Amino acid sequence: MKKTIPDPLALPPDVAECSSALLDRAAANRALDYYLQDHKPPRQVGLATYAIPDNLNLEASLAQASDLLRCMVASASEAGNGLCGKQRDVVLSIVHLAELAKAYVDKSLDSLISH
């Protein structure tokens, strides 16, 4: 009589001890593959926090981004005024990065309008 199901693998006795370590390593590898290889599922439009119209042109998008960055700079500057030490440094670095991003957006907007 022929068996259609093979016999289970004979595992050495120390496998029970290392199986949790192997499972942990496999889980860590799956997590790294997920995040480092960008296998994230696409975000559905219905779940988006903000609905941006599809017919929004580049100039309007850059102008809106510039305004949002200006508000971010103002908010972070105000929040940094009441802080001291490392917390103040972190908030003021956010201000600096937002101002830099705003400068790039404004430069792109200026070159777009001049053409």
C-alpha atoms as one frame of an Amber mdcrd trajectory, in Angstrom:
protein
   0.000   0.000   0.000   1.309   3.441  -0.956   1.179   6.358   1.449   0.036
   9.684   0.010   1.135  11.656   3.053   4.864  11.625   3.891   6.145  10.917
   7.370   6.852  13.996   9.495  10.437  15.204   9.617  12.515  13.781  12.416
  13.706  16.797  14.405  16.693  16.707  16.734  15.895  17.084  20.452  17.411
  20.586  20.735  14.975  22.016  18.149  12.359  22.680  20.810  14.811  25.002
  22.571  15.822  26.975  19.504  12.437  27.043  17.786  11.364  30.230  19.574
  14.621  31.908  18.556  14.095  30.787  14.969  10.519  32.046  15.047  11.684
  35.380  16.440  14.317  35.679  13.724  11.785  34.781  11.020   9.356  37.377
  12.364  12.097  40.005  12.473  13.108  39.199   8.889   9.497  39.492   7.718
   9.166  42.849   9.466  12.401  44.138   7.944  11.357  42.936   4.495   8.006
  44.672   4.899   9.449  48.040   5.890  12.720  48.098   3.957  11.374  46.773
   0.660   8.314  49.039   0.718   5.665  46.338   0.455   3.083  48.537   2.092
  -0.393  48.247   0.625  -1.597  51.326  -1.248  -3.702  53.650   0.841  -7.321
  53.764  -0.201  -8.700  57.190  -1.029 -11.717  56.626   1.186  -9.440  56.319
   4.218  -7.450  59.503   3.518  -7.443  62.099   6.269  -7.713  64.988   3.848
  -9.446  64.962   0.491  -7.435  66.893  -2.092  -9.298  67.459  -5.348  -7.946
  65.704  -8.421  -8.283  68.849 -10.544  -5.923  70.905  -8.340  -3.172  72.404
 -10.496   0.519  72.660  -9.607   0.481  76.381  -8.860  -2.443  76.078  -6.447
  -0.812  73.064  -4.769   2.472  74.921  -4.246   0.659  78.002  -2.927  -1.297
  75.843  -0.460   1.881  74.036   0.643   3.603  77.392   1.178   0.725  78.614
   3.347   0.718  75.397   5.368   4.464  75.640   5.948   4.083  79.287   7.012
   1.479  78.192   9.586   3.761  75.389  10.733   6.640  77.833  11.267   4.395
  80.178  13.253   3.000  77.340  15.411   6.388  75.791  16.126   7.938  79.181
  16.901   5.178  79.938  19.371   5.510  76.487  20.960   9.284  76.904  21.273
   9.002  80.186  23.147   7.873  78.470  26.353  10.503  75.738  26.274  14.147
  75.516  27.250  17.046  73.147  26.765  16.837  70.221  24.374  13.084  70.533
  23.921  13.499  74.088  22.668  16.316  72.988  20.359  14.118  70.284  18.828
  11.198  72.654  18.247  13.450  75.334  16.779  15.037  72.761  14.468  11.525
  71.966  13.230  11.062  75.697  12.602  14.312  75.758  10.632  13.357  72.725
   8.520   9.893  74.132   7.812  11.390  77.484   6.775  13.811  75.687   4.467
  11.002  73.644   2.912   8.928  76.819   2.504  11.854  78.507   0.731  12.064
  75.616  -1.748   8.312  75.662  -2.338   8.320  79.445  -2.792  11.260  79.210
  -5.230   9.372  76.568  -7.235   6.254  78.716  -7.183   8.196  81.792  -8.339
   9.770  79.919 -11.250   6.386  78.458 -12.178   4.709  81.863 -12.228   7.550
  83.513 -14.190   7.254  81.031 -17.080
